[in-house]
Amino acid sequence: MYGSTTQIPFVETDPCDRPLAPYAASKRAAELLGFTYHHLYGLDVTVPRFFTVYGPRGRPDMMAYKVADSIFLGRNVPLFNNGQMYRDWTYVGDIVAGLVAATERRLGYEIVNLGRGEPVLLSDFVRSIEEVIGRKANLTPAPPPDTDILSTHADTTRAGRLLGYRPTVSVQTGVERFLAWYERAVRNQPA
């Protein structure tokens, strides 16, 4: 969404007119469409911008899930830029709390960042998963894709002010909760 901005942390007022991927462009287009409906029909539209969501029931193509699959199923996982990329890993429960707060308030048209606000190196996140499981993932060094940036970091000040948003789940606790779910739901093992 924020493209290759040099403004860190990312603030909702940053220009978002140069997305690096079609996915990001489609999200920005939806934001603009939401503004148009707000302008023409007075609809309240609160647009959440998510930051690296992970946790139970996550998508299998996302990093936490891929690393767990790598460890338990032996699959190779590309580790972009040797893991030297920062991501604002945000536990799904904190995201849900932000979404619920957004549905309970009439704000007109607002964009809010929903993230943890504490970037963590990809390599450290992977290491957290490996440490909880007690085994190493099968990592394959790979260059970062042209659609990616080296760091994401949400400024959640606006979400805090407008929604009372305060993420509470640490990355370590989030990883533990994700892996407990993975054991039960994916591997069919008691946690």
N, CA, C and O atoms as a DFTB+ gen file, in Angstrom:
764 C
 N C O
     1  1       0.816      -1.188       0.000
     2  2       0.000       0.000       0.000
     3  2       0.865       1.260       0.000
     4  3       0.640       2.174      -0.793
     5  1       1.850       1.302       0.889
     6  2       2.663       2.513       1.022
     7  2       3.785       2.591      -0.014
     8  3       4.481       3.603      -0.097
     9  1       3.963       1.538      -0.796
    10  2       4.991       1.570      -1.836
    11  2       6.380       1.689      -1.239
    12  3       6.636       1.191      -0.143
    13  1       7.257       2.334      -1.944
    14  2       8.642       2.446      -1.471
    15  2       8.870       3.763      -0.741
    16  3       9.891       4.421      -0.942
    17  1       7.932       4.140       0.093
    18  2       8.067       5.372       0.857
    19  2       9.290       5.313       1.765
    20  3       9.708       4.236       2.188
    21  1       9.851       6.467       2.056
    22  2      10.953       6.541       3.007
    23  2      10.460       7.014       4.374
    24  3      11.234       7.073       5.328
    25  1       9.179       7.349       4.467
    26  2       8.572       7.772       5.740
    27  2       8.351       6.538       6.610
    28  3       7.533       5.679       6.280
    29  1       9.077       6.450       7.715
    30  2       8.936       5.325       8.648
    31  2       8.726       5.927      10.030
    32  3       9.515       6.791      10.413
    33  1       7.736       5.540      10.793
    34  2       6.724       4.548      10.448
    35  2       5.725       5.092       9.429
    36  3       5.664       6.294       9.172
    37  1       4.939       4.166       8.853
    38  2       3.951       4.551       7.848
    39  2       2.790       5.271       8.531
    40  3       2.225       4.788       9.512
    41  1       2.452       6.430       7.990
    42  2       1.359       7.249       8.510
    43  2       0.279       7.313       7.440
    44  3       0.575       7.378       6.247
    45  1      -0.972       7.295       7.875
    46  2      -2.106       7.238       6.950
    47  2      -2.124       8.383       5.942
    48  3      -2.705       8.240       4.866
    49  1      -1.503       9.508       6.263
    50  2      -1.504      10.650       5.347
    51  2      -0.391      10.569       4.299
    52  3      -0.308      11.426       3.419
    53  1       0.470       9.538       4.387
    54  2       1.506       9.361       3.360
    55  2       0.847       9.179       1.998
    56  3      -0.214       8.562       1.906
    57  1       1.462       9.707       0.935
    58  2       0.907       9.440      -0.392
    59  2       0.997       7.945      -0.719
    60  3       2.014       7.303      -0.459
    61  1      -0.048       7.422      -1.274
    62  2      -0.090       5.994      -1.655
    63  2      -0.450       5.887      -3.130
    64  3      -1.345       5.133      -3.511
    65  1       0.248       6.639      -3.939
    66  2      -0.099       6.691      -5.362
    67  2       0.885       5.934      -6.242
    68  3       0.821       6.046      -7.466
    69  1       1.796       5.165      -5.648
    70  2       2.751       4.381      -6.422
    71  2       2.904       2.980      -5.844
    72  3       3.988       2.610      -5.393
    73  1       1.812       2.191      -5.855
    74  2       1.896       0.834      -5.314
    75  2       2.842      -0.024      -6.150
    76  3       2.966       0.163      -7.361
    77  1       3.505      -0.967      -5.482
    78  2       4.499      -1.807      -6.142
    79  2       3.928      -3.110      -6.691
    80  3       4.621      -3.836      -7.404
    81  1       2.669      -3.415      -6.367
    82  2       2.064      -4.677      -6.796
    83  2       0.590      -4.453      -7.127
    84  3      -0.038      -3.543      -6.585
    85  1       0.039      -5.277      -8.012
    86  2      -1.396      -5.168      -8.322
    87  2      -2.276      -5.310      -7.083
    88  3      -3.306      -4.642      -6.979
    89  1      -1.886      -6.168      -6.144
    90  2      -2.664      -6.345      -4.922
    91  2      -2.783      -5.017      -4.161
    92  3      -3.875      -4.622      -3.752
    93  1      -1.657      -4.344      -3.980
    94  2      -1.671      -3.055      -3.286
    95  2      -2.468      -2.019      -4.068
    96  3      -3.177      -1.205      -3.475
    97  1      -2.360      -2.041      -5.380
    98  2      -3.124      -1.101      -6.207
    99  2      -4.623      -1.338      -6.065
   100  3      -5.405      -0.387      -6.035
   101  1      -5.025      -2.608      -5.978
   102  2      -6.454      -2.903      -5.830
   103  2      -6.963      -2.438      -4.466
   104  3      -8.098      -1.976      -4.359
   105  1      -6.132      -2.554      -3.417
   106  2      -6.539      -2.069      -2.097
   107  2      -6.690      -0.549      -2.118
   108  3      -7.648      -0.018      -1.556
   109  1      -5.766       0.146      -2.751
   110  2      -5.854       1.610      -2.828
   111  2      -7.080       2.025      -3.641
   112  3      -7.758       2.990      -3.292
   113  1      -7.363       1.304      -4.716
   114  2      -8.557       1.603      -5.520
   115  2      -9.825       1.448      -4.682
   116  3     -10.753       2.247      -4.810
   117  1      -9.871       0.428      -3.830
   118  2     -11.034       0.229      -2.956
   119  2     -11.171       1.380      -1.961
   120  3     -12.285       1.807      -1.657
   121  1     -10.045       1.884      -1.454
   122  2     -10.100       3.037      -0.557
   123  2     -10.699       4.247      -1.258
   124  3     -11.532       4.954      -0.691
   125  1     -10.277       4.476      -2.477
   126  2     -10.795       5.612      -3.239
   127  2     -12.278       5.446      -3.549
   128  3     -13.036       6.415      -3.497
   129  1     -12.691       4.235      -3.867
   130  2     -14.104       3.960      -4.102
   131  2     -14.918       4.210      -2.831
   132  3     -16.017       4.761      -2.887
   133  1     -14.366       3.798      -1.687
   134  2     -15.029       4.056      -0.410
   135  2     -15.203       5.534      -0.156
   136  3     -16.246       5.961       0.339
   137  1     -14.185       6.332      -0.491
   138  2     -14.321       7.781      -0.318
   139  2     -15.424       8.339      -1.209
   140  3     -16.197       9.200      -0.787
   141  1     -15.493       7.846      -2.441
   142  2     -16.522       8.320      -3.366
   143  2     -17.920       8.048      -2.808
   144  3     -18.790       8.916      -2.874
   145  1     -18.140       6.858      -2.264
   146  2     -19.444       6.536      -1.668
   147  2     -19.719       7.379      -0.426
   148  3     -20.862       7.750      -0.162
   149  1     -18.677       7.676       0.328
   150  2     -18.845       8.569       1.476
   151  2     -19.265       9.959       0.989
   152  3     -20.203      10.555       1.519
   153  1     -18.569      10.459      -0.012
   154  2     -18.838      11.791      -0.558
   155  2     -20.234      11.887      -1.171
   156  3     -20.964      12.841      -0.900
   157  1     -20.606      10.913      -1.990
   158  2     -21.886      10.983      -2.707
   159  2     -23.089      10.609      -1.851
   160  3     -24.157      11.206      -1.992
   161  1     -22.931       9.634      -0.968
   162  2     -24.091       9.080      -0.262
   163  2     -24.005       9.194       1.258
   164  3     -24.891       8.719       1.969
   165  1     -22.932       9.826       1.760
   166  2     -22.810      10.014       3.197
   167  2     -22.528       8.749       3.986
   168  3     -22.717       8.726       5.202
   169  1     -22.079       7.701       3.317
   170  2     -21.782       6.456       4.028
   171  2     -20.555       6.632       4.916
   172  3     -19.578       7.273       4.528
   173  1     -20.619       6.054       6.108
   174  2     -19.436       6.005       6.952
   175  2     -18.527       4.899       6.428
   176  3     -18.955       3.757       6.261
   177  1     -17.283       5.245       6.174
   178  2     -16.319       4.286       5.650
   179  2     -15.032       4.414       6.459
   180  3     -14.342       5.431       6.390
   181  1     -14.720       3.377       7.220
   182  2     -13.444       3.313       7.923
   183  2     -12.618       2.242       7.242
   184  3     -13.006       1.075       7.192
   185  1     -11.479       2.650       6.721
   186  2     -10.612       1.755       5.956
   187  2      -9.453       1.301       6.837
   188  3      -8.613       2.117       7.217
   189  1      -9.395       0.005       7.170
   190  2      -8.243      -0.493       7.927
   191  2      -7.109      -0.882       6.985
   192  3      -7.334      -1.511       5.951
   193  1      -5.915      -0.509       7.347
   194  2      -4.716      -0.963       6.641
   195  2      -3.992      -1.930       7.558
   196  3      -3.446      -1.542       8.591
   197  1      -3.997      -3.209       7.159
   198  2      -3.413      -4.263       7.984
   199  2      -1.912      -4.359       7.776
   200  3      -1.394      -4.055       6.701
   201  1      -1.224      -4.790       8.831
   202  2       0.219      -4.988       8.785
   203  2       0.561      -6.407       9.195
   204  3       0.411      -6.772      10.361
   205  1       1.016      -7.205       8.253
   206  2       1.534      -8.559       8.408
   207  2       0.787      -9.364       9.474
   208  3       1.329      -9.695      10.528
   209  1      -0.460      -9.664       9.167
   210  2      -1.336     -10.392      10.084
   211  2      -0.957     -11.871      10.085
   212  3      -0.718     -12.466       9.034
   213  1      -0.909     -12.451      11.281
   214  2      -0.647     -13.885      11.418
   215  2      -1.442     -14.387      12.620
   216  3      -1.861     -13.605      13.473
   217  1      -1.641     -15.689      12.673
   218  2      -2.325     -16.296      13.804
   219  2      -3.189     -17.464      13.363
   220  3      -3.120     -17.894      12.211
   221  1      -4.010     -17.982      14.286
   222  2      -4.880     -19.113      13.953
   223  2      -5.746     -18.827      12.734
   224  3      -6.181     -17.699      12.502
   225  1      -5.982     -19.881      11.965
   226  2      -6.785     -19.836      10.749
   227  2      -6.168     -18.942       9.671
   228  3      -6.859     -18.439       8.785
   229  1      -4.857     -18.760       9.771
   230  2      -4.159     -17.964       8.770
   231  2      -4.119     -18.683       7.434
   232  3      -4.355     -19.888       7.342
   233  1      -3.814     -17.911       6.407
   234  2      -3.730     -18.491       5.066
   235  2      -2.457     -19.322       4.923
   236  3      -1.401     -18.930       5.420
   237  1      -2.552     -20.458       4.251
   238  2      -1.373     -21.318       4.070
   239  2      -0.252     -20.679       3.251
   240  3       0.879     -21.162       3.288
   241  1      -0.538     -19.614       2.521
   242  2       0.508     -18.971       1.724
   243  2       1.232     -17.862       2.490
   244  3       2.092     -17.186       1.925
   245  1       0.899     -17.670       3.756
   246  2       1.550     -16.635       4.559
   247  2       2.737     -17.232       5.320
   248  3       2.796     -18.442       5.540
   249  1       3.672     -16.382       5.715
   250  2       4.972     -16.828       6.208
   251  2       4.896     -17.734       7.435
   252  3       5.557     -18.772       7.457
   253  1       4.118     -17.381       8.452
   254  2       4.078     -18.213       9.665
   255  2       3.642     -19.632       9.317
   256  3       4.244     -20.603       9.775
   257  1       2.605     -19.747       8.513
   258  2       2.081     -21.044       8.101
   259  2       3.126     -21.790       7.273
   260  3       3.341     -22.985       7.471
   261  1       3.774     -21.085       6.346
   262  2       4.775     -21.725       5.495
   263  2       5.954     -22.267       6.301
   264  3       6.476     -23.342       6.005
   265  1       6.370     -21.514       7.323
   266  2       7.481     -21.975       8.145
   267  2       7.071     -23.219       8.928
   268  3       7.830     -24.184       9.007
   269  1       5.870     -23.195       9.506
   270  2       5.396     -24.380      10.233
   271  2       5.308     -25.583       9.289
   272  3       5.742     -26.680       9.641
   273  1       4.756     -25.383       8.107
   274  2       4.693     -26.467       7.114
   275  2       6.088     -26.962       6.753
   276  3       6.301     -28.161       6.571
   277  1       7.026     -26.045       6.651
   278  2       8.389     -26.427       6.317
   279  2       8.960     -27.361       7.380
   280  3       9.575     -28.381       7.067
   281  1       8.748     -26.998       8.622
   282  2       9.301     -27.794       9.718
   283  2       8.631     -29.162       9.794
   284  3       9.316     -30.176       9.933
   285  1       7.321     -29.203       9.706
   286  2       6.605     -30.470       9.894
   287  2       6.498     -31.311       8.629
   288  3       6.418     -32.537       8.708
   289  1       6.495     -30.667       7.461
   290  2       6.302     -31.406       6.209
   291  2       7.537     -31.432       5.326
   292  3       7.530     -32.070       4.273
   293  1       8.601     -30.746       5.740
   294  2       9.848     -30.761       4.983
   295  2       9.858     -29.865       3.761
   296  3      10.766     -29.965       2.937
   297  1       8.887     -29.007       3.624
   298  2       8.838     -28.116       2.451
   299  2       9.891     -27.011       2.570
   300  3      10.180     -26.521       3.662
   301  1      10.454     -26.635       1.422
   302  2      11.379     -25.502       1.386
   303  2      10.595     -24.202       1.407
   304  3       9.527     -24.095       0.804
   305  1      11.141     -23.211       2.112
   306  2      10.537     -21.884       2.198
   307  2      11.576     -20.866       1.761
   308  3      12.687     -20.861       2.290
   309  1      11.241     -20.001       0.807
   310  2      12.200     -18.956       0.452
   311  2      12.345     -17.960       1.597
   312  3      11.351     -17.498       2.158
   313  1      13.577     -17.638       1.935
   314  2      13.854     -16.614       2.933
   315  2      14.429     -15.425       2.180
   316  3      15.611     -15.398       1.836
   317  1      13.578     -14.451       1.934
   318  2      13.963     -13.303       1.132
   319  2      14.995     -12.439       1.852
   320  3      14.892     -12.182       3.052
   321  1      15.982     -12.003       1.093
   322  2      17.009     -11.084       1.578
   323  2      17.682     -11.606       2.859
   324  3      18.021     -10.827       3.750
   325  1      17.870     -12.925       2.939
   326  2      18.467     -13.574       4.113
   327  2      17.733     -13.229       5.415
   328  3      18.326     -13.233       6.494
   329  1      16.443     -12.933       5.296
   330  2      15.657     -12.614       6.483
   331  2      15.867     -11.208       7.003
   332  3      15.373     -10.863       8.077
   333  1      16.592     -10.391       6.257
   334  2      16.902      -9.027       6.692
   335  2      15.849      -8.044       6.171
   336  3      16.162      -7.056       5.506
   337  1      14.618      -8.347       6.491
   338  2      13.478      -7.498       6.137
   339  2      12.635      -7.354       7.405
   340  3      12.330      -8.344       8.069
   341  1      12.272      -6.154       7.727
   342  2      11.444      -5.921       8.909
   343  2       9.970      -5.977       8.544
   344  3       9.547      -5.447       7.516
   345  1       9.198      -6.625       9.401
   346  2       7.753      -6.681       9.222
   347  2       7.097      -6.346      10.548
   348  3       7.594      -6.700      11.617
   349  1       5.978      -5.663      10.455
   350  2       5.192      -5.285      11.629
   351  2       4.207      -6.420      11.905
   352  3       3.011      -6.290      11.646
   353  1       4.728      -7.551      12.440
   354  2       3.932      -8.754      12.687
   355  2       2.817      -8.429      13.674
   356  3       3.083      -8.001      14.797
   357  1       1.566      -8.632      13.254
   358  2       0.411      -8.265      14.073
   359  2      -0.494      -9.475      14.246
   360  3      -0.960     -10.063      13.271
   361  1      -0.734      -9.833      15.488
   362  2      -1.558     -10.996      15.796
   363  2      -3.009     -10.738      15.396
   364  3      -3.536      -9.645      15.604
   365  1      -3.641     -11.749      14.823
   366  2      -4.991     -11.618      14.281
   367  2      -5.997     -11.132      15.327
   368  3      -6.922     -10.398      14.978
   369  1      -5.848     -11.512      16.577
   370  2      -6.769     -11.060      17.619
   371  2      -6.730      -9.556      17.808
   372  3      -7.761      -8.937      18.069
   373  1      -5.543      -8.956      17.679
   374  2      -5.439      -7.498      17.761
   375  2      -6.107      -6.838      16.553
   376  3      -6.752      -5.798      16.688
   377  1      -5.951      -7.441      15.383
   378  2      -6.613      -6.920      14.186
   379  2      -8.129      -6.963      14.363
   380  3      -8.822      -5.991      14.062
   381  1      -8.639      -8.087      14.851
   382  2     -10.085      -8.231      15.060
   383  2     -10.583      -7.180      16.039
   384  3     -11.643      -6.592      15.822
   385  1      -9.847      -6.932      17.104
   386  2     -10.245      -5.903      18.069
   387  2     -10.343      -4.538      17.385
   388  3     -11.263      -3.768      17.659
   389  1      -9.401      -4.245      16.504
   390  2      -9.449      -2.984      15.757
   391  2     -10.644      -2.906      14.823
   392  3     -11.280      -1.859      14.705
   393  1     -10.949      -4.015      14.158
   394  2     -12.105      -4.041      13.252
   395  2     -13.415      -3.871      14.011
   396  3     -14.298      -3.131      13.578
   397  1     -13.538      -4.552      15.132
   398  2     -14.754      -4.418      15.938
   399  2     -14.914      -2.970      16.388
   400  3     -16.009      -2.414      16.306
   401  1     -13.834      -2.356      16.860
   402  2     -13.897      -0.954      17.285
   403  2     -14.312      -0.054      16.122
   404  3     -15.070       0.896      16.319
   405  1     -13.828      -0.341      14.917
   406  2     -14.179       0.472      13.747
   407  2     -15.659       0.354      13.402
   408  3     -16.270       1.332      12.972
   409  1     -16.239      -0.821      13.583
   410  2     -17.665      -0.990      13.261
   411  2     -18.558      -0.312      14.283
   412  3     -19.726      -0.049      13.999
   413  1     -18.037      -0.026      15.460
   414  2     -18.842       0.565      16.531
   415  2     -18.803       2.088      16.538
   416  3     -19.428       2.714      17.394
   417  1     -18.078       2.697      15.599
   418  2     -17.946       4.153      15.577
   419  2     -18.326       4.711      14.205
   420  3     -17.983       4.138      13.170
   421  1     -19.018       5.804      14.217
   422  2     -19.351       6.511      12.985
   423  2     -18.338       7.638      12.825
   424  3     -18.376       8.633      13.548
   425  1     -17.440       7.465      11.878
   426  2     -16.322       8.401      11.745
   427  2     -16.318       9.170      10.427
   428  3     -15.391       9.937      10.168
   429  1     -17.326       8.981       9.602
   430  2     -17.263       9.586       8.279
   431  2     -16.350       8.742       7.413
   432  3     -16.582       7.543       7.254
   433  1     -15.317       9.347       6.852
   434  2     -14.334       8.602       6.064
   435  2     -12.991       8.705       6.774
   436  3     -12.460       9.802       6.946
   437  1     -12.446       7.578       7.180
   438  2     -11.146       7.540       7.847
   439  2     -10.360       6.322       7.379
   440  3     -10.922       5.271       7.069
   441  1      -9.051       6.497       7.337
   442  2      -8.117       5.403       7.084
   443  2      -7.322       5.221       8.362
   444  3      -6.831       6.195       8.933
   445  1      -7.188       3.965       8.823
   446  2      -6.438       3.693      10.050
   447  2      -5.488       2.517       9.839
   448  3      -5.844       1.507       9.233
   449  1      -4.287       2.674      10.349
   450  2      -3.314       1.581      10.356
   451  2      -3.612       0.659      11.524
   452  3      -3.733       1.106      12.664
   453  1      -3.730      -0.629      11.237
   454  2      -3.869      -1.635      12.286
   455  2      -2.636      -2.531      12.223
   456  3      -2.547      -3.432      11.389
   457  1      -1.709      -2.272      13.100
   458  2      -0.475      -3.033      13.189
   459  2      -0.041      -3.090      14.634
   460  3      -0.711      -2.548      15.513
   461  1       1.054      -3.730      14.877
   462  2       1.602      -3.796      16.241
   463  2       2.406      -2.542      16.539
   464  3       2.477      -2.096      17.684
   465  1       3.022      -1.969      15.485
   466  2       3.836      -0.774      15.686
   467  2       5.238      -1.087      16.155
   468  3       5.950      -0.202      16.630
   469  1       5.647      -2.359      16.024
   470  2       6.980      -2.798      16.453
   471  2       7.556      -3.764      15.421
   472  3       7.365      -4.974      15.538
   473  1       8.250      -3.255      14.424
   474  2       8.802      -4.143      13.397
   475  2       9.818      -5.144      13.973
   476  3      10.589      -4.834      14.881
   477  1       9.783      -6.343      13.407
   478  2      10.671      -7.433      13.811
   479  2      11.298      -7.996      12.536
   480  3      10.628      -8.134      11.512
   481  1      12.586      -8.319      12.610
   482  2      13.245      -8.926      11.460
   483  2      12.575     -10.251      11.088
   484  3      12.201     -11.035      11.959
   485  1      12.432     -10.482       9.807
   486  2      11.895     -11.743       9.323
   487  2      12.675     -12.919       9.893
   488  3      12.083     -13.912      10.316
   489  1      13.999     -12.811       9.906
   490  2      14.821     -13.911      10.436
   491  2      14.528     -14.167      11.915
   492  3      14.551     -15.320      12.347
   493  1      14.257     -13.133      12.695
   494  2      13.920     -13.311      14.112
   495  2      12.547     -13.948      14.280
   496  3      12.343     -14.766      15.176
   497  1      11.602     -13.572      13.412
   498  2      10.264     -14.169      13.460
   499  2      10.349     -15.664      13.158
   500  3       9.741     -16.480      13.851
   501  1      11.103     -16.014      12.125
   502  2      11.297     -17.428      11.769
   503  2      11.964     -18.166      12.929
   504  3      11.562     -19.278      13.272
   505  1      12.970     -17.557      13.525
   506  2      13.662     -18.174      14.655
   507  2      12.697     -18.406      15.829
   508  3      12.814     -19.415      16.524
   509  1      11.752     -17.492      16.058
   510  2      10.762     -17.679      17.127
   511  2       9.931     -18.930      16.888
   512  3       9.655     -19.688      17.817
   513  1       9.533     -19.141      15.644
   514  2       8.752     -20.341      15.302
   515  2       9.606     -21.587      15.514
   516  3       9.153     -22.568      16.104
   517  1      10.843     -21.540      15.028
   518  2      11.740     -22.689      15.182
   519  2      11.976     -23.024      16.659
   520  3      12.002     -24.196      17.034
   521  1      12.146     -22.006      17.486
   522  2      12.411     -22.238      18.906
   523  2      11.212     -22.864      19.610
   524  3      11.382     -23.753      20.445
   525  1      10.008     -22.411      19.285
   526  2       8.817     -22.985      19.923
   527  2       8.654     -24.446      19.505
   528  3       8.325     -25.293      20.335
   529  1       8.882     -24.745      18.229
   530  2       8.733     -26.118      17.740
   531  2       9.928     -26.981      18.151
   532  3       9.779     -28.178      18.396
   533  1      11.111     -26.369      18.226
   534  2      12.310     -27.123      18.600
   535  2      13.014     -27.755      17.418
   536  3      13.828     -28.662      17.590
   537  1      12.706     -27.282      16.210
   538  2      13.355     -27.789      14.993
   539  2      13.541     -26.639      14.014
   540  3      12.886     -25.603      14.116
   541  1      14.442     -26.840      13.067
   542  2      14.740     -25.811      12.069
   543  2      13.856     -25.963      10.839
   544  3      13.478     -27.069      10.454
   545  1      13.538     -24.826      10.235
   546  2      12.811     -24.802       8.961
   547  2      13.799     -25.050       7.822
   548  3      15.004     -24.856       7.982
   549  1      13.284     -25.474       6.689
   550  2      14.082     -25.671       5.480
   551  2      14.037     -24.365       4.687
   552  3      13.121     -24.145       3.895
   553  1      15.011     -23.521       4.899
   554  2      15.026     -22.187       4.307
   555  2      15.924     -22.153       3.083
   556  3      17.018     -22.716       3.080
   557  1      15.448     -21.490       2.052
   558  2      16.191     -21.336       0.809
   559  2      16.415     -19.844       0.579
   560  3      15.444     -19.104       0.418
   561  1      17.667     -19.381       0.558
   562  2      17.914     -17.956       0.313
   563  2      17.322     -17.522      -1.029
   564  3      17.425     -18.232      -2.030
   565  1      16.701     -16.343      -1.026
   566  2      16.101     -15.812      -2.251
   567  2      16.143     -14.290      -2.194
   568  3      16.061     -13.695      -1.119
   569  1      16.272     -13.662      -3.370
   570  2      16.239     -12.195      -3.390
   571  2      14.803     -11.716      -3.130
   572  3      13.847     -12.430      -3.431
   573  1      14.654     -10.519      -2.576
   574  2      13.295     -10.023      -2.365
   575  2      12.607      -9.773      -3.702
   576  3      13.250      -9.346      -4.661
   577  1      11.303     -10.036      -3.773
   578  2      10.575      -9.757      -5.015
   579  2      10.521      -8.257      -5.291
   580  3      10.634      -7.449      -4.368
   581  1      10.351      -7.890      -6.541
   582  2      10.231      -6.476      -6.915
   583  2       8.996      -5.826      -6.301
   584  3       8.904      -4.600      -6.237
   585  1       8.056      -6.635      -5.854
   586  2       6.815      -6.109      -5.280
   587  2       6.934      -5.854      -3.787
   588  3       5.966      -5.434      -3.152
   589  1       8.100      -6.101      -3.220
   590  2       8.258      -6.014      -1.771
   591  2       9.163      -4.861      -1.372
   592  3       9.939      -4.347      -2.177
   593  1       9.047      -4.466      -0.103
   594  2       9.907      -3.438       0.465
   595  2      10.655      -4.043       1.643
   596  3      10.284      -5.110       2.132
   597  1      11.699      -3.375       2.100
   598  2      12.542      -3.955       3.143
   599  2      11.993      -3.768       4.551
   600  3      12.444      -4.437       5.481
   601  1      11.019      -2.862       4.723
   602  2      10.521      -2.631       6.070
   603  2       9.071      -2.161       6.045
   604  3       8.685      -1.328       5.224
   605  1       8.277      -2.711       6.958
   606  2       6.945      -2.158       7.214
   607  2       6.864      -1.824       8.696
   608  3       7.387      -2.546       9.545
   609  1       6.199      -0.717       8.984
   610  2       6.102      -0.244      10.363
   611  2       4.892       0.681      10.441
   612  3       4.888       1.765       9.859
   613  1       3.878       0.247      11.157
   614  2       2.644       1.019      11.274
   615  2       2.740       2.059      12.372
   616  3       3.142       1.756      13.496
   617  1       2.372       3.281      12.042
   618  2       2.104       4.281      13.072
   619  2       0.623       4.099      13.418
   620  3      -0.242       4.349      12.579
   621  1       0.331       3.675      14.623
   622  2      -1.053       3.377      15.016
   623  2      -1.671       4.495      15.862
   624  3      -2.686       4.286      16.526
   625  1      -1.061       5.672      15.838
   626  2      -1.561       6.794      16.634
   627  2      -3.012       7.117      16.307
   628  3      -3.830       7.282      17.212
   629  1      -3.338       7.208      15.024
   630  2      -4.702       7.546      14.617
   631  2      -5.692       6.470      15.063
   632  3      -6.767       6.791      15.572
   633  1      -5.341       5.204      14.879
   634  2      -6.225       4.113      15.314
   635  2      -6.419       4.158      16.825
   636  3      -7.513       3.889      17.319
   637  1      -5.380       4.492      17.549
   638  2      -5.496       4.614      18.995
   639  2      -6.439       5.741      19.388
   640  3      -7.277       5.576      20.274
   641  1      -6.301       6.885      18.728
   642  2      -7.127       8.053      19.040
   643  2      -8.585       7.834      18.645
   644  3      -9.488       8.133      19.426
   645  1      -8.820       7.317      17.441
   646  2     -10.191       7.186      16.928
   647  2     -10.906       5.927      17.400
   648  3     -12.122       5.931      17.593
   649  1     -10.147       4.851      17.586
   650  2     -10.769       3.557      17.885
   651  2     -10.424       3.008      19.267
   652  3     -11.000       2.010      19.702
   653  1      -9.491       3.654      19.953
   654  2      -9.012       3.079      21.203
   655  2      -8.167       1.834      20.959
   656  3      -8.027       0.989      21.844
   657  1      -7.610       1.725      19.768
   658  2      -6.843       0.543      19.362
   659  2      -5.519       0.482      20.104
   660  3      -4.731       1.427      20.060
   661  1      -5.279      -0.619      20.777
   662  2      -4.036      -0.858      21.491
   663  2      -3.689      -2.341      21.355
   664  3      -4.246      -3.161      22.085
   665  1      -2.795      -2.707      20.452
   666  2      -2.433      -4.121      20.327
   667  2      -1.829      -4.625      21.636
   668  3      -1.047      -3.927      22.281
   669  1      -2.201      -5.838      22.015
   670  2      -1.772      -6.378      23.311
   671  2      -0.970      -7.666      23.217
   672  3      -0.335      -8.059      24.195
   673  1      -0.979      -8.333      22.072
   674  2      -0.339      -9.641      21.953
   675  2       1.080      -9.470      21.407
   676  3       1.273      -8.979      20.294
   677  1       2.059      -9.878      22.200
   678  2       3.454      -9.809      21.753
   679  2       3.669     -10.800      20.621
   680  3       2.878     -11.725      20.435
   681  1       4.733     -10.603      19.874
   682  2       5.054     -11.536      18.791
   683  2       5.288     -12.937      19.354
   684  3       4.807     -13.916      18.783
   685  1       6.008     -13.048      20.446
   686  2       6.276     -14.366      21.025
   687  2       4.981     -15.069      21.426
   688  3       4.792     -16.246      21.119
   689  1       4.095     -14.357      22.106
   690  2       2.814     -14.951      22.501
   691  2       1.984     -15.303      21.270
   692  3       1.344     -16.353      21.229
   693  1       1.995     -14.436      20.279
   694  2       1.255     -14.703      19.047
   695  2       1.763     -15.944      18.338
   696  3       0.970     -16.750      17.851
   697  1       3.080     -16.107      18.277
   698  2       3.667     -17.296      17.652
   699  2       3.238     -18.542      18.425
   700  3       2.865     -19.548      17.821
   701  1       3.289     -18.481      19.741
   702  2       2.887     -19.633      20.554
   703  2       1.412     -19.984      20.317
   704  3       1.067     -21.159      20.195
   705  1       0.556     -18.979      20.254
   706  2      -0.871     -19.229      20.014
   707  2      -1.104     -19.790      18.619
   708  3      -1.911     -20.703      18.441
   709  1      -0.399     -19.247      17.627
   710  2      -0.534     -19.760      16.266
   711  2      -0.127     -21.220      16.199
   712  3      -0.829     -22.036      15.601
   713  1       1.006     -21.556      16.811
   714  2       1.507     -22.930      16.739
   715  2       0.630     -23.902      17.524
   716  3       0.496     -25.061      17.131
   717  1       0.031     -23.450      18.630
   718  2      -0.907     -24.316      19.369
   719  2      -2.111     -24.630      18.487
   720  3      -2.578     -25.768      18.456
   721  1      -2.613     -23.628      17.772
   722  2      -3.723     -23.858      16.838
   723  2      -3.275     -24.798      15.718
   724  3      -3.990     -25.739      15.375
   725  1      -2.104     -24.549      15.152
   726  2      -1.585     -25.356      14.046
   727  2      -1.501     -26.824      14.460
   728  3      -1.885     -27.711      13.698
   729  1      -1.004     -27.075      15.657
   730  2      -0.913     -28.454      16.162
   731  2      -2.288     -29.117      16.188
   732  3      -2.434     -30.255      15.743
   733  1      -3.300     -28.412      16.706
   734  2      -4.647     -28.972      16.823
   735  2      -5.348     -29.084      15.465
   736  3      -5.866     -30.141      15.104
   737  1      -5.351     -27.980      14.726
   738  2      -6.187     -27.902      13.532
   739  2      -5.552     -28.476      12.279
   740  3      -6.256     -29.040      11.442
   741  1      -4.256     -28.349      12.129
   742  2      -3.591     -28.796      10.906
   743  2      -2.958     -30.171      11.102
   744  3      -3.102     -31.053      10.256
   745  1      -2.266     -30.346      12.208
   746  2      -1.585     -31.632      12.453
   747  2      -2.454     -32.614      13.226
   748  3      -2.080     -33.776      13.379
   749  1      -3.606     -32.166      13.714
   750  2      -4.519     -33.019      14.490
   751  2      -3.846     -33.633      15.702
   752  3      -4.065     -34.799      16.029
   753  1      -3.029     -32.835      16.360
   754  2      -2.326     -33.275      17.553
   755  2      -2.822     -32.452      18.745
   756  3      -3.068     -31.256      18.592
   757  1      -2.975     -33.049      19.909
   758  2      -3.346     -32.248      21.073
   759  2      -2.233     -31.268      21.414
   760  3      -1.050     -31.595      21.317
   761  1      -2.620     -30.072      21.809
   762  2      -1.605     -29.049      22.125
   763  2      -0.975     -29.294      23.478
   764  3      -0.105     -28.533      23.901
